[in-house]
Amino acid sequence: SAAPLSVAWSRDGTRLASADKDRIFLWDPATGARLWDVPFSTAAPGIPDHGVLAFSGNGTWLAAATNRYVHFFNTATGAKFGTLWASTFSVNAVAFHPSIPDRIAVAVEDPAIKVYTLDSSNVRPGIPPVPGTPLYTLTNHTQSVLDVAWSSDGNWLASGGKDNTVRVANANTRTLAWTGLEPQSPVFSV
């Protein structure tokens, strides 16, 4: 088995997901039992070294990023039910809104944070023929956005970037609230 590239907890703590370059796994953390695993060869085009996972707020969906795409899985069955073409550049991070289950923020290389509504116009079976249409895009970073996170109330989006900054945007007004500089290195996690 390959080394894990990403792990994610469900909000209620009853499930743990992990991914290596070839497979996604769902675990019962209380017992260590593997509930399911899905090979990327049949579910998606392969997870890159920066592969990321995220659970929806209600725990029913699992998102897995691969290069330009975000793939969505039913956590009860492991069945892939759709794909979002999020960017023409690499997807570096994904984060579901804490209280709006069909809203996801995607950190991408271009550099931007794109927020999507997960509906049939954006999430398609297989590989979508065209990129999804974001609800809105934040272009506050000057280089790649490496991570994104919602505040617990869903009113704020924090991001870290290759430009050595942490930036916080108001998700309601879609404006930059403040910027913090990390002069020594890129900000890989927020």
Disulfide bonds with the S-S distance in Angstrom:
none
